Amino acid sequence: MSSTPSQPEPSTPDEVSATPQGAAPPADAPLDAPVAIPAEGPLTDEQIAAIAATAQPATIRRAPRYRAFFWTGALLGIVLGVALGLWVSSENLVNRWIYVLVTTLGTTLVTVLLAGACAVWVDRRGAAKVAKQRRGSAGA
């Protein structure tokens, strides 16, 4: 058995290239070697220009997590449905638990649909906010 590790130790690079590996440089970029950007320390004007030349604007739109909305609606519906079914039904009913089950299913259906409607509302509100920001930045 060897005491040396089979995998080399990962090392932290001292410099990072402004051009990603395997990516073609922009059409207006010179065909010189990529500008080395230090991992730490201040940047020179040449390095800042190299970063600005390859940077592309991006917009990130946060969309709601629909699954979380639906699960919240389902759990809320189950809890409310059982409580409502037990409160409305009397103890001397022959099929009380069937009544509670049907009430729970109906309440869960309603709360899941409301949760879905809330998720769509949040999504549209976020999309409208992004569109408004784009219109504002395009006019500036």
C-alpha contacts under 8 A as a table, 3 or more apart, distances in Angstrom:
res1	aa1	res2	aa2	distance
2	S	5	P	7.72
5	P	8	P	6.80
13	P	16	V	6.84
13	P	39	A	7.39
14	D	38	P	6.24
14	D	39	A	5.72
15	E	36	A	6.08
15	E	37	I	5.49
15	E	38	P	4.39
15	E	39	A	5.25
16	V	36	A	6.03
16	V	37	I	5.15
16	V	38	P	6.10
16	V	39	A	6.21
17	S	20	P	6.70
17	S	34	P	6.35
17	S	35	V	6.37
17	S	36	A	5.07
17	S	37	I	5.90
18	A	34	P	6.20
18	A	35	V	5.99
18	A	36	A	6.53
18	A	37	I	6.49
18	A	50	A	6.70
18	A	51	I	6.25
18	A	54	T	7.70
19	T	23	A	6.93
19	T	25	P	6.80
19	T	34	P	6.17
19	T	54	T	7.53
20	P	23	A	5.52
25	P	29	A	6.35
25	P	31	L	7.99
25	P	54	T	7.78
26	P	29	A	5.25
26	P	53	A	7.91
26	P	54	T	6.85
29	A	53	A	7.52
35	V	46	E	7.92
35	V	47	Q	6.43
35	V	50	A	6.79
36	A	47	Q	7.47
37	I	43	L	7.37
37	I	47	Q	6.31
38	P	41	G	6.65
38	P	43	L	7.56
43	L	47	Q	5.95
43	L	48	I	6.46
44	T	47	Q	5.22
44	T	48	I	6.31
45	D	48	I	5.07
45	D	49	A	6.10
46	E	49	A	5.08
46	E	50	A	6.20
47	Q	50	A	5.02
47	Q	51	I	6.27
48	I	51	I	5.12
48	I	52	A	6.12
49	A	52	A	5.01
49	A	53	A	6.03
50	A	53	A	5.15
50	A	54	T	6.50
51	I	54	T	5.41
51	I	55	A	5.95
52	A	55	A	5.13
61	R	126	G	7.38
61	R	127	A	7.27
61	R	130	V	7.03
62	R	126	G	7.17
63	A	123	D	5.70
63	A	126	G	7.25
64	P	119	A	6.30
64	P	122	V	6.84
64	P	123	D	6.04
65	R	68	A	5.58
65	R	69	F	6.69
65	R	119	A	7.76
66	Y	69	F	5.10
66	Y	70	F	6.22
66	Y	116	G	7.20
66	Y	119	A	6.22
67	R	70	F	5.18
67	R	71	W	6.09
68	A	71	W	5.19
68	A	72	T	6.05
69	F	72	T	5.21
69	F	73	G	6.21
69	F	115	A	5.50
69	F	116	G	6.50
69	F	118	C	7.87
69	F	119	A	6.37
70	F	73	G	5.03
70	F	74	A	6.10
70	F	112	V	5.54
70	F	115	A	5.79
70	F	116	G	6.17
71	W	74	A	4.99
71	W	75	L	6.09
71	W	112	V	7.71
72	T	75	L	5.30
72	T	76	L	5.99
72	T	112	V	7.84
72	T	115	A	7.39
73	G	76	L	5.16
73	G	77	G	5.91
73	G	108	T	7.13
73	G	111	T	4.95
73	G	112	V	4.40
73	G	113	L	7.69
73	G	114	L	7.28
73	G	115	A	5.21
74	A	77	G	5.01
74	A	78	I	6.18
74	A	108	T	5.47
74	A	109	L	7.61
74	A	111	T	6.51
74	A	112	V	5.38
75	L	78	I	5.14
75	L	79	V	6.29
75	L	108	T	7.69
76	L	79	V	5.28
76	L	80	L	6.02
76	L	108	T	7.35
76	L	111	T	7.02
77	G	80	L	5.14
77	G	81	G	5.63
77	G	104	T	6.86
77	G	105	L	7.91
77	G	107	T	5.26
77	G	108	T	3.82
77	G	109	L	7.30
77	G	110	V	7.47
77	G	111	T	5.33
77	G	112	V	7.22
78	I	81	G	5.03
78	I	82	V	6.09
78	I	104	T	5.63
78	I	105	L	7.42
78	I	107	T	7.16
78	I	108	T	5.61
79	V	82	V	5.44
79	V	83	A	6.24
79	V	104	T	7.90
80	L	83	A	5.12
80	L	84	L	5.87
80	L	104	T	7.31
80	L	107	T	7.06
81	G	84	L	5.08
81	G	85	G	5.81
81	G	100	V	7.30
81	G	101	L	7.96
81	G	103	T	5.60
81	G	104	T	3.70
81	G	105	L	7.09
81	G	106	G	7.53
81	G	107	T	5.21
81	G	108	T	6.72
82	V	85	G	5.07
82	V	86	L	6.05
82	V	100	V	6.03
82	V	101	L	7.40
82	V	103	T	7.28
82	V	104	T	5.44
83	A	86	L	5.29
83	A	87	W	6.05
84	L	87	W	5.05
84	L	88	V	5.99
84	L	100	V	7.81
84	L	103	T	7.29
84	L	104	T	7.81
85	G	88	V	5.39
85	G	89	S	5.96
85	G	99	Y	6.65
85	G	100	V	4.27
85	G	101	L	7.53
85	G	103	T	5.49
85	G	104	T	6.74
86	L	89	S	5.47
86	L	90	S	7.60
86	L	100	V	6.19
87	W	90	S	7.66
89	S	93	L	7.37
89	S	96	R	6.55
89	S	99	Y	7.22
89	S	100	V	7.48
90	S	93	L	5.89
90	S	96	R	7.34
91	E	96	R	7.05
92	N	96	R	7.76
93	L	96	R	5.15
95	N	98	I	5.43
95	N	99	Y	6.58
96	R	99	Y	5.13
96	R	100	V	6.28
97	W	100	V	4.84
97	W	101	L	5.95
98	I	101	L	4.93
98	I	102	V	6.14
99	Y	102	V	5.26
99	Y	103	T	6.12
100	V	103	T	5.10
100	V	104	T	5.99
101	L	104	T	5.03
101	L	105	L	6.15
102	V	105	L	5.11
102	V	106	G	6.15
103	T	106	G	5.18
103	T	107	T	6.04
104	T	107	T	5.14
104	T	108	T	5.93
105	L	108	T	5.10
105	L	109	L	6.13
106	G	109	L	5.14
106	G	110	V	6.38
107	T	110	V	5.17
107	T	111	T	6.18
108	T	111	T	5.14
108	T	112	V	5.99
109	L	112	V	5.33
109	L	113	L	6.24
110	V	113	L	5.22
110	V	114	L	6.19
111	T	114	L	4.95
111	T	115	A	6.02
112	V	115	A	5.00
112	V	116	G	6.16
113	L	116	G	5.06
113	L	117	A	6.19
114	L	117	A	4.98
114	L	118	C	6.17
115	A	118	C	5.01
115	A	119	A	6.23
116	G	119	A	5.02
116	G	120	V	6.25
117	A	120	V	5.14
117	A	121	W	6.12
118	C	121	W	4.97
118	C	122	V	6.14
119	A	122	V	5.14
119	A	123	D	6.11
120	V	123	D	4.99
120	V	124	R	6.11
121	W	124	R	5.23
121	W	125	R	6.06
122	V	125	R	5.10
122	V	126	G	6.16
123	D	126	G	5.18
123	D	127	A	6.18
124	R	127	A	4.98
124	R	128	A	6.01
125	R	128	A	5.12
125	R	129	K	6.21
126	G	129	K	5.04
126	G	130	V	6.28
127	A	130	V	5.14
127	A	131	A	6.17
128	A	131	A	5.04
128	A	132	K	6.07
129	K	132	K	5.07
129	K	133	Q	6.20
130	V	133	Q	5.05
130	V	134	R	6.19
131	A	134	R	5.06
131	A	135	R	6.18
132	K	135	R	5.12
132	K	136	G	6.11
133	Q	136	G	4.99
133	Q	137	S	6.10
134	R	137	S	5.15
134	R	138	A	5.95
135	R	138	A	5.10
135	R	139	G	6.18
136	G	139	G	5.32
136	G	140	A	6.37
137	S	140	A	5.16
